[in-house]
Amino acid sequence: KAPTPFNVELQALAIREKKIYLHERPALAQHPVELFLDIEGIPDQGFDYLVGLMVKKGDKTTMNSFWAKSCEDEARIFKKCLALATKYPDAPIYHYGSYERRAIERVAELYDVDCNPLLERLVNVNGIVYGKVYFPTRSNRLKDLGMAVGASWRTPNPSGIQSIAWRYRWEDLGDDEFKDELLAYSQADCNALCLLMMELHTLSSTVADKRVDVDFTNKPKQLSTPTGENIHRAFDGIVKSAHEEYQQKR
């Protein structure tokens, strides 16, 4: 299926009106267990040192972090993540962007690890949002969307570049302060993804029809007072009965 094109005008409208605009309502099923994946690495080295997997059962979430001290430890953390995910064979594994899939494919090939049980269940949430759901944000970065749905990070202006700097500082100094920052950063990313999916689940239901901060691009809501609703109905009746040849066919 061809990707849905992104509409800059709709994004600007969402920001101006401070509303979420649905160009295409998400079609999502609720699962008893859902997994949220975040992988942190150093792309220039082809090395992923932290795999975060959040498990959500109902309203309860549990964070699991797998840390690699060196490249020799990389295969171990992916195998541990795979073992945990295997315990929930029917749970989708949500991630944001293309990095996680590429990282798993690289590890599978490099270490001859069967990661198909992970790859087959990956769901890129960016594909659910991009061109279909317009949040009142200036980008579709997970950080911006996460903040829009109530997520927060321990460090102001968090970014992938900052995470790489923390990893280098940890390797140089061996200070657990930087490791703690990375673990908190990964957990915050997983939590943001979880909150974003909860919002998308809500938008996929009829609850969205009653929210004043949500509108539809194909059929905008007519929000008005009871008097205004009567006027709308009267005009709708006029429009239905109106036609070009009314004088001849009345």
Secondary structure, DSSP 4 states (H G I P E B T S, - for coil): -PPPPP-HHHHHHHHHHT-EEESS-------SEEEEEEEEEEGGGTEEEEEEEEEEETTEEEEEEEE-SSGGGHHHHHHHHHHHHHT-TT--EEE-SSHHHHHHHHHHHHHT---HHHHTTEEEHHHHHTTTEE-SSS---HHHHHHHTT---SSSS--HHHHHHHHHHHHHH--HHHHHHHHHHHHHHHHHHHHHHHHHHHHTSGGGGG-TTEEESSS------HHHHHHHHHHHHHHHH--TTHHHH-
